[in-house]
Amino acid sequence: MDKDYEVEQEAIRIAKEAISTERYLNRSYPTHTIEQEQYLNDLDRGDDDCRKGHPHKEGQSHAYDIAYGARYVLEQMQSAGEFN
């Protein structure tokens, strides 16, 4: 394949993605299932618990564990001066 063709195809893909994203953001109906809402809530709880210095709660959902761990890693990197 030539480079111009690849670039053109990538531009088309990005444009299609932007259009579908705009449609998604401008929809007038609920977008999340109850399971998705719970997942997002668990992400928020895990992040919030770690940010406030609460110990990790055992037996929580995978989303909670992911968010708690991600916040912990971020704070460790910030305290080491990796980025602020």
KOLLOKE-331631 format. One record per atom (N, C-alpha, C): x, y, z; atom name. Coordinates in Angstrom, 1 decimal, decimal comma, always signed. Example, Ala and Ser with C-alpha at 12.3 -4.5 7.8 and 13.67 -1.06 7.14 Angstrom:
{xx=+13,2 | yy=-5,7 | zz=+7,8 | atom=N}
{xx=+12,3 | yy=-4,5 | zz=+7,8 | atom=CA}
{xx=+13,2 | yy=-3,3 | zz=+7,8 | atom=C}
{xx=+12,8 | yy=-2,2 | zz=+7,1 | atom=N}
{xx=+13,7 | yy=-1,1 | zz=+7,1 | atom=CA}
{xx=+12,9 | yy=+0,0 | zz=+7,9 | atom=C}
***
This chain:
{xx=+0,8 | yy=-1,2 | zz=+0,0 | atom=N}
{xx=+0,0 | yy=+0,0 | zz=+0,0 | atom=CA}
{xx=+0,9 | yy=+1,2 | zz=+0,0 | atom=C}
{xx=+0,4 | yy=+2,2 | zz=-0,7 | atom=N}
{xx=+1,2 | yy=+3,5 | zz=-0,7 | atom=CA}
{xx=+0,8 | yy=+4,3 | zz=+0,5 | atom=C}
{xx=+1,7 | yy=+5,2 | zz=+0,9 | atom=N}
{xx=+1,5 | yy=+6,0 | zz=+2,2 | atom=CA}
{xx=+0,3 | yy=+6,9 | zz=+2,1 | atom=C}
{xx=+0,1 | yy=+7,5 | zz=+0,9 | atom=N}
{xx=-1,1 | yy=+8,4 | zz=+0,8 | atom=CA}
{xx=-2,4 | yy=+7,7 | zz=+1,0 | atom=C}
{xx=-2,5 | yy=+6,5 | zz=+0,5 | atom=N}
{xx=-3,7 | yy=+5,7 | zz=+0,7 | atom=CA}
{xx=-3,9 | yy=+5,4 | zz=+2,2 | atom=C}
{xx=-2,9 | yy=+5,0 | zz=+2,9 | atom=N}
{xx=-3,0 | yy=+4,7 | zz=+4,3 | atom=CA}
{xx=-3,4 | yy=+5,9 | zz=+5,1 | atom=C}
{xx=-2,8 | yy=+7,1 | zz=+4,7 | atom=N}
{xx=-3,2 | yy=+8,3 | zz=+5,4 | atom=CA}
{xx=-4,6 | yy=+8,7 | zz=+5,2 | atom=C}
{xx=-5,1 | yy=+8,5 | zz=+3,9 | atom=N}
{xx=-6,5 | yy=+8,8 | zz=+3,6 | atom=CA}
{xx=-7,4 | yy=+7,9 | zz=+4,3 | atom=C}
{xx=-7,1 | yy=+6,6 | zz=+4,4 | atom=N}
{xx=-8,0 | yy=+5,7 | zz=+5,1 | atom=CA}
{xx=-8,0 | yy=+6,0 | zz=+6,6 | atom=C}
{xx=-6,9 | yy=+6,4 | zz=+7,2 | atom=N}
{xx=-6,9 | yy=+6,8 | zz=+8,6 | atom=CA}
{xx=-7,7 | yy=+8,0 | zz=+8,8 | atom=C}
{xx=-7,7 | yy=+9,0 | zz=+7,9 | atom=N}
{xx=-8,5 | yy=+10,2 | zz=+8,0 | atom=CA}
{xx=-10,0 | yy=+9,9 | zz=+7,9 | atom=C}
{xx=-10,3 | yy=+8,9 | zz=+7,1 | atom=N}
{xx=-11,7 | yy=+8,5 | zz=+6,9 | atom=CA}
{xx=-12,2 | yy=+7,8 | zz=+8,2 | atom=C}
{xx=-11,3 | yy=+7,0 | zz=+8,8 | atom=N}
{xx=-11,7 | yy=+6,3 | zz=+10,0 | atom=CA}
{xx=-11,9 | yy=+7,3 | zz=+11,1 | atom=C}
{xx=-11,0 | yy=+8,2 | zz=+11,2 | atom=N}
{xx=-11,1 | yy=+9,2 | zz=+12,3 | atom=CA}
{xx=-12,4 | yy=+10,1 | zz=+12,1 | atom=C}
{xx=-12,7 | yy=+10,5 | zz=+10,9 | atom=N}
{xx=-13,9 | yy=+11,2 | zz=+10,7 | atom=CA}
{xx=-15,2 | yy=+10,4 | zz=+11,0 | atom=C}
{xx=-15,2 | yy=+9,2 | zz=+10,7 | atom=N}
{xx=-16,4 | yy=+8,3 | zz=+11,0 | atom=CA}
{xx=-16,5 | yy=+8,2 | zz=+12,5 | atom=C}
{xx=-15,4 | yy=+8,1 | zz=+13,2 | atom=N}
{xx=-15,4 | yy=+7,9 | zz=+14,6 | atom=CA}
{xx=-15,9 | yy=+9,2 | zz=+15,3 | atom=C}
{xx=-15,4 | yy=+10,4 | zz=+14,8 | atom=N}
{xx=-15,9 | yy=+11,7 | zz=+15,3 | atom=CA}
{xx=-17,4 | yy=+11,8 | zz=+15,1 | atom=C}
{xx=-17,9 | yy=+11,4 | zz=+14,0 | atom=N}
{xx=-19,3 | yy=+11,5 | zz=+13,7 | atom=CA}
{xx=-20,1 | yy=+10,7 | zz=+14,7 | atom=C}
{xx=-19,6 | yy=+9,4 | zz=+14,9 | atom=N}
{xx=-20,4 | yy=+8,5 | zz=+15,8 | atom=CA}
{xx=-20,2 | yy=+9,0 | zz=+17,2 | atom=C}
{xx=-19,1 | yy=+9,6 | zz=+17,6 | atom=N}
{xx=-18,9 | yy=+10,2 | zz=+18,9 | atom=CA}
{xx=-19,9 | yy=+11,4 | zz=+19,1 | atom=C}
{xx=-20,0 | yy=+12,2 | zz=+18,1 | atom=N}
{xx=-20,9 | yy=+13,3 | zz=+18,2 | atom=CA}
{xx=-22,4 | yy=+12,8 | zz=+18,4 | atom=C}
{xx=-22,8 | yy=+11,8 | zz=+17,6 | atom=N}
{xx=-24,1 | yy=+11,3 | zz=+17,8 | atom=CA}
{xx=-24,3 | yy=+10,7 | zz=+19,2 | atom=C}
{xx=-23,3 | yy=+10,0 | zz=+19,7 | atom=N}
{xx=-23,4 | yy=+9,5 | zz=+21,0 | atom=CA}
{xx=-23,5 | yy=+10,5 | zz=+22,1 | atom=C}
{xx=-22,8 | yy=+11,6 | zz=+22,0 | atom=N}
{xx=-22,8 | yy=+12,7 | zz=+23,0 | atom=CA}
{xx=-24,1 | yy=+13,5 | zz=+22,9 | atom=C}
{xx=-24,8 | yy=+13,5 | zz=+21,7 | atom=N}
{xx=-26,0 | yy=+14,3 | zz=+21,6 | atom=CA}
{xx=-27,2 | yy=+13,5 | zz=+21,6 | atom=C}
{xx=-27,2 | yy=+12,2 | zz=+22,1 | atom=N}
{xx=-28,4 | yy=+11,4 | zz=+22,1 | atom=CA}
{xx=-29,3 | yy=+11,9 | zz=+23,2 | atom=C}
{xx=-30,6 | yy=+11,5 | zz=+23,1 | atom=N}
{xx=-31,6 | yy=+11,9 | zz=+24,0 | atom=CA}
{xx=-32,1 | yy=+10,8 | zz=+24,8 | atom=C}
{xx=-31,5 | yy=+9,7 | zz=+24,9 | atom=N}
{xx=-31,9 | yy=+8,5 | zz=+25,6 | atom=CA}
{xx=-30,8 | yy=+8,1 | zz=+26,6 | atom=C}
{xx=-31,2 | yy=+7,4 | zz=+27,7 | atom=N}
{xx=-30,2 | yy=+6,9 | zz=+28,6 | atom=CA}
{xx=-29,2 | yy=+5,9 | zz=+27,9 | atom=C}
{xx=-28,0 | yy=+6,0 | zz=+28,3 | atom=N}
{xx=-26,9 | yy=+5,2 | zz=+27,6 | atom=CA}
{xx=-26,4 | yy=+4,1 | zz=+28,4 | atom=C}
{xx=-26,5 | yy=+4,1 | zz=+29,7 | atom=N}
{xx=-25,9 | yy=+3,1 | zz=+30,5 | atom=CA}
{xx=-26,9 | yy=+2,1 | zz=+31,1 | atom=C}
{xx=-26,5 | yy=+0,9 | zz=+31,0 | atom=N}
{xx=-27,3 | yy=-0,1 | zz=+31,7 | atom=CA}
{xx=-27,1 | yy=+0,0 | zz=+33,2 | atom=C}
{xx=-27,9 | yy=-0,7 | zz=+34,0 | atom=N}
{xx=-27,7 | yy=-0,7 | zz=+35,4 | atom=CA}
{xx=-26,3 | yy=-1,3 | zz=+35,8 | atom=C}
{xx=-25,8 | yy=-2,3 | zz=+35,0 | atom=N}
{xx=-24,5 | yy=-2,9 | zz=+35,3 | atom=CA}
{xx=-23,4 | yy=-1,8 | zz=+35,0 | atom=C}
{xx=-23,6 | yy=-1,1 | zz=+33,9 | atom=N}
{xx=-22,6 | yy=-0,1 | zz=+33,6 | atom=CA}
{xx=-22,6 | yy=+1,0 | zz=+34,6 | atom=C}
{xx=-23,7 | yy=+1,4 | zz=+35,1 | atom=N}
{xx=-23,8 | yy=+2,5 | zz=+36,2 | atom=CA}
{xx=-23,1 | yy=+2,0 | zz=+37,4 | atom=C}
{xx=-23,3 | yy=+0,7 | zz=+37,8 | atom=N}
{xx=-22,7 | yy=+0,1 | zz=+39,0 | atom=CA}
{xx=-21,2 | yy=+0,1 | zz=+38,8 | atom=C}
{xx=-20,7 | yy=-0,2 | zz=+37,6 | atom=N}
{xx=-19,3 | yy=-0,3 | zz=+37,3 | atom=CA}
{xx=-18,7 | yy=+1,1 | zz=+37,5 | atom=C}
{xx=-19,4 | yy=+2,1 | zz=+36,9 | atom=N}
{xx=-18,9 | yy=+3,5 | zz=+37,1 | atom=CA}
{xx=-18,9 | yy=+4,0 | zz=+38,5 | atom=C}
{xx=-19,9 | yy=+3,6 | zz=+39,3 | atom=N}
{xx=-20,0 | yy=+3,9 | zz=+40,7 | atom=CA}
{xx=-18,8 | yy=+3,3 | zz=+41,5 | atom=C}
{xx=-18,6 | yy=+2,0 | zz=+41,1 | atom=N}
{xx=-17,5 | yy=+1,3 | zz=+41,8 | atom=CA}
{xx=-16,1 | yy=+1,9 | zz=+41,5 | atom=C}
{xx=-15,9 | yy=+2,4 | zz=+40,3 | atom=N}
{xx=-14,7 | yy=+3,1 | zz=+39,9 | atom=CA}
{xx=-14,6 | yy=+4,3 | zz=+40,8 | atom=C}
{xx=-15,6 | yy=+5,1 | zz=+40,9 | atom=N}
{xx=-15,6 | yy=+6,3 | zz=+41,7 | atom=CA}
{xx=-15,3 | yy=+6,0 | zz=+43,2 | atom=C}
{xx=-15,9 | yy=+5,0 | zz=+43,7 | atom=N}
{xx=-15,7 | yy=+4,6 | zz=+45,1 | atom=CA}
{xx=-14,2 | yy=+4,2 | zz=+45,4 | atom=C}
{xx=-13,7 | yy=+3,4 | zz=+44,5 | atom=N}
{xx=-12,3 | yy=+3,0 | zz=+44,7 | atom=CA}
{xx=-11,3 | yy=+4,1 | zz=+44,6 | atom=C}
{xx=-11,5 | yy=+5,0 | zz=+43,6 | atom=N}
{xx=-10,7 | yy=+6,2 | zz=+43,5 | atom=CA}
{xx=-10,8 | yy=+7,1 | zz=+44,7 | atom=C}
{xx=-12,1 | yy=+7,3 | zz=+45,2 | atom=N}
{xx=-12,3 | yy=+8,2 | zz=+46,3 | atom=CA}
{xx=-11,7 | yy=+7,6 | zz=+47,6 | atom=C}
{xx=-11,9 | yy=+6,3 | zz=+47,8 | atom=N}
{xx=-11,3 | yy=+5,7 | zz=+49,0 | atom=CA}
{xx=-9,8 | yy=+5,9 | zz=+49,1 | atom=C}
{xx=-9,2 | yy=+5,6 | zz=+48,0 | atom=N}
{xx=-7,7 | yy=+5,7 | zz=+48,0 | atom=CA}
{xx=-7,3 | yy=+7,2 | zz=+48,2 | atom=C}
{xx=-8,0 | yy=+8,1 | zz=+47,5 | atom=N}
{xx=-7,6 | yy=+9,5 | zz=+47,6 | atom=CA}
{xx=-7,8 | yy=+10,0 | zz=+49,0 | atom=C}
{xx=-8,8 | yy=+9,5 | zz=+49,7 | atom=N}
{xx=-9,0 | yy=+9,9 | zz=+51,1 | atom=CA}
{xx=-8,1 | yy=+9,2 | zz=+52,1 | atom=C}
{xx=-7,3 | yy=+8,2 | zz=+51,6 | atom=N}
{xx=-6,4 | yy=+7,5 | zz=+52,5 | atom=CA}
{xx=-7,1 | yy=+6,3 | zz=+53,2 | atom=C}
{xx=-8,3 | yy=+5,9 | zz=+52,8 | atom=N}
{xx=-8,9 | yy=+4,8 | zz=+53,5 | atom=CA}
{xx=-8,3 | yy=+3,5 | zz=+53,0 | atom=C}
{xx=-8,2 | yy=+2,5 | zz=+53,9 | atom=N}
{xx=-7,6 | yy=+1,2 | zz=+53,5 | atom=CA}
{xx=-8,4 | yy=+0,6 | zz=+52,4 | atom=C}
{xx=-7,8 | yy=-0,2 | zz=+51,6 | atom=N}
{xx=-8,5 | yy=-1,0 | zz=+50,5 | atom=CA}
{xx=-9,5 | yy=-1,9 | zz=+51,2 | atom=C}
{xx=-10,7 | yy=-1,9 | zz=+50,6 | atom=N}
{xx=-11,7 | yy=-2,8 | zz=+51,2 | atom=CA}
{xx=-11,7 | yy=-4,1 | zz=+50,4 | atom=C}
{xx=-11,6 | yy=-5,2 | zz=+51,1 | atom=N}
{xx=-11,6 | yy=-6,6 | zz=+50,5 | atom=CA}
{xx=-13,0 | yy=-6,9 | zz=+50,1 | atom=C}
{xx=-13,0 | yy=-7,8 | zz=+49,0 | atom=N}
{xx=-14,3 | yy=-8,3 | zz=+48,6 | atom=CA}
{xx=-15,1 | yy=-7,3 | zz=+47,7 | atom=C}
{xx=-14,5 | yy=-6,3 | zz=+47,3 | atom=N}
{xx=-15,2 | yy=-5,3 | zz=+46,4 | atom=CA}
{xx=-15,1 | yy=-5,8 | zz=+44,9 | atom=C}
{xx=-15,8 | yy=-5,0 | zz=+44,1 | atom=N}
{xx=-15,8 | yy=-5,4 | zz=+42,7 | atom=CA}
{xx=-14,4 | yy=-5,2 | zz=+42,0 | atom=C}
{xx=-14,3 | yy=-5,7 | zz=+40,8 | atom=N}
{xx=-13,1 | yy=-5,6 | zz=+40,0 | atom=CA}
{xx=-12,9 | yy=-4,1 | zz=+39,7 | atom=C}
{xx=-14,0 | yy=-3,4 | zz=+39,4 | atom=N}
{xx=-13,9 | yy=-2,0 | zz=+39,1 | atom=CA}
{xx=-13,3 | yy=-1,2 | zz=+40,3 | atom=C}
{xx=-13,8 | yy=-1,5 | zz=+41,5 | atom=N}
{xx=-13,3 | yy=-0,8 | zz=+42,7 | atom=CA}
{xx=-11,8 | yy=-1,1 | zz=+42,8 | atom=C}
{xx=-11,3 | yy=-2,3 | zz=+42,6 | atom=N}
{xx=-9,9 | yy=-2,7 | zz=+42,7 | atom=CA}
{xx=-9,1 | yy=-1,9 | zz=+41,7 | atom=C}
{xx=-9,6 | yy=-1,9 | zz=+40,5 | atom=N}
{xx=-8,9 | yy=-1,2 | zz=+39,4 | atom=CA}
{xx=-8,7 | yy=+0,3 | zz=+39,7 | atom=C}
{xx=-9,7 | yy=+1,0 | zz=+40,2 | atom=N}
{xx=-9,7 | yy=+2,4 | zz=+40,5 | atom=CA}
{xx=-8,8 | yy=+2,7 | zz=+41,7 | atom=C}
{xx=-8,9 | yy=+1,8 | zz=+42,7 | atom=N}
{xx=-8,1 | yy=+2,0 | zz=+43,9 | atom=CA}
{xx=-6,6 | yy=+1,9 | zz=+43,5 | atom=C}
{xx=-6,3 | yy=+0,8 | zz=+42,8 | atom=N}
{xx=-4,9 | yy=+0,6 | zz=+42,4 | atom=CA}
{xx=-4,4 | yy=+1,7 | zz=+41,5 | atom=C}
{xx=-5,2 | yy=+2,2 | zz=+40,6 | atom=N}
{xx=-4,8 | yy=+3,2 | zz=+39,6 | atom=CA}
{xx=-4,5 | yy=+4,5 | zz=+40,4 | atom=C}
{xx=-5,3 | yy=+4,9 | zz=+41,4 | atom=N}
{xx=-5,1 | yy=+6,1 | zz=+42,2 | atom=CA}
{xx=-3,8 | yy=+5,9 | zz=+43,0 | atom=C}
{xx=-3,6 | yy=+4,7 | zz=+43,6 | atom=N}
{xx=-2,5 | yy=+4,4 | zz=+44,4 | atom=CA}
{xx=-1,2 | yy=+4,6 | zz=+43,6 | atom=C}
{xx=-1,2 | yy=+4,0 | zz=+42,4 | atom=N}
{xx=+0,0 | yy=+4,1 | zz=+41,5 | atom=CA}
{xx=+0,3 | yy=+5,6 | zz=+41,1 | atom=C}
{xx=-0,8 | yy=+6,3 | zz=+40,8 | atom=N}
{xx=-0,7 | yy=+7,7 | zz=+40,4 | atom=CA}
{xx=+0,0 | yy=+8,5 | zz=+41,6 | atom=C}
{xx=-0,5 | yy=+8,3 | zz=+42,8 | atom=N}
{xx=+0,0 | yy=+9,0 | zz=+43,9 | atom=CA}
{xx=+1,4 | yy=+8,7 | zz=+44,2 | atom=C}
{xx=+1,8 | yy=+7,4 | zz=+44,0 | atom=N}
{xx=+3,2 | yy=+7,0 | zz=+44,2 | atom=CA}
{xx=+4,1 | yy=+7,6 | zz=+43,2 | atom=C}
{xx=+3,6 | yy=+7,7 | zz=+42,0 | atom=N}
{xx=+4,5 | yy=+8,4 | zz=+41,0 | atom=CA}
{xx=+4,6 | yy=+9,9 | zz=+41,2 | atom=C}
{xx=+3,5 | yy=+10,5 | zz=+41,6 | atom=N}
{xx=+3,6 | yy=+11,9 | zz=+41,9 | atom=CA}
{xx=+4,5 | yy=+12,2 | zz=+43,1 | atom=C}
{xx=+4,5 | yy=+11,3 | zz=+44,1 | atom=N}
{xx=+5,3 | yy=+11,6 | zz=+45,3 | atom=CA}
{xx=+6,8 | yy=+11,3 | zz=+44,9 | atom=C}
{xx=+7,0 | yy=+10,5 | zz=+43,9 | atom=N}
{xx=+8,4 | yy=+10,3 | zz=+43,5 | atom=CA}
{xx=+8,9 | yy=+11,4 | zz=+42,5 | atom=C}
{xx=+8,0 | yy=+12,3 | zz=+42,2 | atom=N}
{xx=+8,3 | yy=+13,4 | zz=+41,3 | atom=CA}
{xx=+8,3 | yy=+13,0 | zz=+39,8 | atom=C}
{xx=+7,7 | yy=+11,8 | zz=+39,5 | atom=N}
{xx=+7,6 | yy=+11,4 | zz=+38,1 | atom=CA}
{xx=+6,8 | yy=+12,4 | zz=+37,2 | atom=C}
{xx=+5,7 | yy=+12,8 | zz=+37,7 | atom=N}
{xx=+4,9 | yy=+13,9 | zz=+37,1 | atom=CA}
{xx=+4,0 | yy=+14,5 | zz=+38,1 | atom=C}
{xx=+3,6 | yy=+15,7 | zz=+37,9 | atom=N}
{xx=+2,7 | yy=+16,4 | zz=+38,9 | atom=CA}
{xx=+1,6 | yy=+17,1 | zz=+38,2 | atom=C}
***
